[in-house]
């Protein structure tokens, strides 16, 4: 059985200890609690101590990274666009720096083993997508692939 991983990257408008950023983190902790309750979130990786990749340091904001593993692409998509996470996406301009050019804020990929997911792998998949576009190696929800490598639609 394959699992799906997602790496997200963005930049906060304010320093990490700013009141607006603290609200962002409070909302984020609640979103992760809700994700855990679904039974579909398998693992969340801590970003603490992770070397910040170049794409996250460009701009004036303060980098924020997430990396999680899910049971299925459909479960990840459903969670992303529902509930408190959906509201957080709507509110992101309160917290996150906007990008003047098109910016890839996340990348998704399949993995056979949860133990194979790492920050290094996430950075590699992200950079691959930026350089090559969506493939079964690294993709987004609009250009999704199933675990067999076939194009698919996610609803």
C-alpha positions as a Markdown table, in Angstrom:
| # | Residue | x | y | z |
|---|---|---|---|---|
| 1 | Unk | 0.0 | 0.0 | 0.0 |
| 2 | Unk | 1.4 | 3.4 | -1.0 |
| 3 | Unk | 1.1 | 6.6 | 1.1 |
| 4 | Unk | 1.0 | 10.2 | -0.1 |
| 5 | Unk | 3.3 | 12.9 | 1.3 |
| 6 | Unk | 2.9 | 16.7 | 1.1 |
| 7 | Unk | 5.5 | 19.4 | 1.6 |
| 8 | Unk | 4.4 | 23.0 | 2.0 |
| 9 | Unk | 6.5 | 26.1 | 2.0 |
| 10 | Unk | 5.5 | 29.7 | 2.7 |
| 11 | Unk | 6.7 | 32.9 | 4.4 |
| 12 | Unk | 5.1 | 34.7 | 7.3 |
| 13 | Unk | 4.5 | 38.4 | 7.0 |
| 14 | Unk | 5.7 | 39.0 | 10.6 |
| 15 | Unk | 8.5 | 37.5 | 12.8 |
| 16 | Unk | 7.6 | 34.2 | 14.4 |
| 17 | Unk | 7.0 | 35.8 | 17.8 |
| 18 | Unk | 4.7 | 38.5 | 16.5 |
| 19 | Unk | 1.0 | 38.3 | 17.7 |
| 20 | Unk | -0.3 | 37.7 | 14.1 |
| 21 | Unk | 2.2 | 34.8 | 13.7 |
| 22 | Unk | 1.3 | 33.4 | 17.0 |
| 23 | Unk | -2.4 | 33.3 | 15.8 |
| 24 | Unk | -1.2 | 31.5 | 12.7 |
| 25 | Unk | 0.6 | 28.8 | 14.8 |
| 26 | Unk | -2.4 | 28.4 | 17.1 |
| 27 | Unk | -4.7 | 27.8 | 14.1 |
| 28 | Unk | -2.0 | 25.5 | 12.6 |
| 29 | Unk | -1.9 | 23.4 | 15.8 |
| 30 | Unk | -5.7 | 23.1 | 15.8 |
| 31 | Unk | -5.7 | 22.1 | 12.1 |
| 32 | Unk | -3.1 | 19.3 | 12.9 |
| 33 | Unk | -5.2 | 18.1 | 15.8 |
| 34 | Unk | -8.2 | 17.9 | 13.4 |
| 35 | Unk | -6.1 | 16.0 | 10.9 |
| 36 | Unk | -5.0 | 13.5 | 13.4 |
| 37 | Unk | -8.7 | 12.9 | 14.4 |
| 38 | Unk | -9.5 | 11.9 | 10.8 |
| 39 | Unk | -7.3 | 8.8 | 11.1 |
| 40 | Unk | -5.9 | 9.6 | 7.7 |
| 41 | Unk | -2.9 | 11.6 | 8.8 |
| 42 | Unk | -0.1 | 9.1 | 9.4 |
| 43 | Unk | 2.9 | 11.3 | 10.4 |
| 44 | Unk | 3.8 | 14.9 | 10.8 |
| 45 | Unk | 7.5 | 15.9 | 10.7 |
| 46 | Unk | 8.8 | 18.6 | 12.9 |
| 47 | Unk | 10.5 | 21.5 | 11.1 |
| 48 | Unk | 12.6 | 22.4 | 14.0 |
| 49 | Unk | 16.3 | 22.2 | 13.2 |
| 50 | Unk | 15.7 | 21.6 | 9.5 |
| 51 | Unk | 18.0 | 23.6 | 7.3 |
| 52 | Unk | 15.8 | 26.2 | 5.5 |
| 53 | Unk | 15.9 | 25.6 | 1.7 |
| 54 | Unk | 16.7 | 28.5 | -0.7 |
| 55 | Unk | 13.2 | 28.8 | -2.1 |
| 56 | Unk | 11.9 | 29.5 | 1.4 |
| 57 | Unk | 14.4 | 32.3 | 2.1 |
| 58 | Unk | 13.7 | 34.4 | -1.0 |
| 59 | Unk | 11.7 | 37.4 | 0.0 |
| 60 | Unk | 11.2 | 39.4 | 3.1 |
| 61 | Unk | 9.1 | 36.9 | 5.1 |
| 62 | Unk | 9.8 | 34.3 | 7.7 |
| 63 | Unk | 9.9 | 30.7 | 6.4 |
| 64 | Unk | 7.3 | 28.1 | 7.4 |
| 65 | Unk | 7.6 | 24.5 | 6.3 |
| 66 | Unk | 5.3 | 21.5 | 6.8 |
| 67 | Unk | 5.7 | 17.8 | 5.9 |
| 68 | Unk | 3.1 | 15.2 | 6.5 |
| 69 | Unk | 2.2 | 11.7 | 5.3 |
| 70 | Unk | -1.4 | 10.6 | 4.6 |
| 71 | Unk | -3.2 | 7.3 | 3.9 |
| 72 | Unk | -4.6 | 8.5 | 0.5 |
| 73 | Unk | -4.6 | 11.3 | -2.0 |
| 74 | Unk | -8.3 | 11.7 | -1.7 |
| 75 | Unk | -8.2 | 11.9 | 2.1 |
| 76 | Unk | -5.4 | 14.6 | 1.9 |
| 77 | Unk | -7.4 | 16.6 | -0.7 |
| 78 | Unk | -10.6 | 16.3 | 1.2 |
| 79 | Unk | -9.0 | 17.5 | 4.4 |
| 80 | Unk | -7.1 | 20.3 | 2.7 |
| 81 | Unk | -10.3 | 21.9 | 1.3 |
| 82 | Unk | -12.6 | 21.4 | 4.2 |
| 83 | Unk | -13.1 | 22.5 | 7.8 |
| 84 | Unk | -10.7 | 24.7 | 9.6 |
| 85 | Unk | -7.9 | 24.1 | 7.1 |
| 86 | Unk | -10.1 | 25.5 | 4.3 |
| 87 | Unk | -10.8 | 28.5 | 6.5 |
| 88 | Unk | -7.0 | 28.9 | 7.2 |
| 89 | Unk | -6.4 | 28.9 | 3.4 |
| 90 | Unk | -8.9 | 31.6 | 3.0 |
| 91 | Unk | -7.3 | 33.6 | 5.8 |
| 92 | Unk | -3.7 | 33.0 | 4.6 |
| 93 | Unk | -3.2 | 36.6 | 3.5 |
| 94 | Unk | -3.5 | 37.7 | 7.1 |
| 95 | Unk | -0.4 | 35.7 | 7.9 |
| 96 | Unk | 1.5 | 34.8 | 4.8 |
| 97 | Unk | 3.6 | 36.9 | 2.4 |
| 98 | Unk | 2.1 | 37.0 | -1.1 |
| 99 | Unk | 4.4 | 36.2 | -4.0 |
| 100 | Unk | 4.8 | 38.6 | -6.9 |
| 101 | Unk | 5.4 | 35.8 | -9.3 |
| 102 | Unk | 3.9 | 32.3 | -9.6 |
| 103 | Unk | 5.2 | 30.3 | -6.6 |
| 104 | Unk | 4.8 | 26.7 | -5.9 |
| 105 | Unk | 3.6 | 26.5 | -2.3 |
| 106 | Unk | 3.4 | 22.7 | -2.0 |
| 107 | Unk | 4.3 | 19.4 | -3.7 |
| 108 | Unk | 2.8 | 16.0 | -3.3 |
| 109 | Unk | 4.3 | 12.5 | -4.0 |
| 110 | Unk | 3.7 | 8.8 | -3.4 |
| 111 | Unk | 5.9 | 6.7 | -1.2 |
| 112 | Unk | 5.8 | 3.0 | -0.4 |
| 113 | Unk | 7.3 | 3.4 | 3.1 |
| 114 | Unk | 6.7 | 6.1 | 5.6 |
| 115 | Unk | 10.3 | 5.7 | 6.7 |
| 116 | Unk | 11.4 | 6.9 | 3.2 |
| 117 | Unk | 9.9 | 10.3 | 3.8 |
| 118 | Unk | 12.3 | 13.0 | 5.0 |
| 119 | Unk | 12.9 | 16.7 | 4.7 |
| 120 | Unk | 15.7 | 16.0 | 2.2 |
| 121 | Unk | 13.3 | 14.0 | 0.1 |
| 122 | Unk | 10.7 | 16.8 | 0.3 |
| 123 | Unk | 13.2 | 19.4 | -0.9 |
| 124 | Unk | 14.3 | 17.1 | -3.7 |
| 125 | Unk | 10.7 | 16.6 | -4.9 |
| 126 | Unk | 10.0 | 20.3 | -4.7 |
| 127 | Unk | 13.0 | 21.2 | -6.7 |
| 128 | Unk | 12.2 | 18.5 | -9.3 |
| 129 | Unk | 8.7 | 19.9 | -9.7 |
| 130 | Unk | 10.0 | 23.5 | -10.1 |
| 131 | Unk | 12.5 | 22.3 | -12.8 |
| 132 | Unk | 10.4 | 19.8 | -14.6 |
| 133 | Unk | 6.7 | 20.5 | -13.8 |
| 134 | Unk | 4.2 | 17.9 | -12.6 |
| 135 | Unk | 5.0 | 14.2 | -13.1 |
| 136 | Unk | 4.3 | 11.1 | -11.1 |
| 137 | Unk | 7.5 | 11.9 | -9.2 |
| 138 | Unk | 6.2 | 15.3 | -7.9 |
| 139 | Unk | 2.8 | 16.9 | -8.5 |
| 140 | Unk | 0.0 | 19.1 | -7.2 |
| 141 | Unk | -3.7 | 18.6 | -6.9 |
| 142 | Unk | -4.5 | 20.1 | -10.3 |
| 143 | Unk | -2.0 | 17.8 | -12.0 |
| 144 | Unk | -2.4 | 14.7 | -9.9 |
| 145 | Unk | -1.2 | 11.1 | -10.4 |
| 146 | Unk | -2.4 | 8.0 | -8.7 |
| 147 | Unk | -0.1 | 5.5 | -6.9 |
| 148 | Unk | 0.5 | 3.6 | -10.2 |
| 149 | Unk | 1.8 | 6.8 | -11.9 |
| 150 | Unk | -1.3 | 7.4 | -14.0 |
| 151 | Unk | -2.9 | 10.9 | -14.3 |
| 152 | Unk | -6.0 | 11.2 | -12.1 |
| 153 | Unk | -8.5 | 13.8 | -10.9 |
| 154 | Unk | -8.8 | 14.4 | -7.2 |
| 155 | Unk | -12.1 | 15.5 | -5.7 |
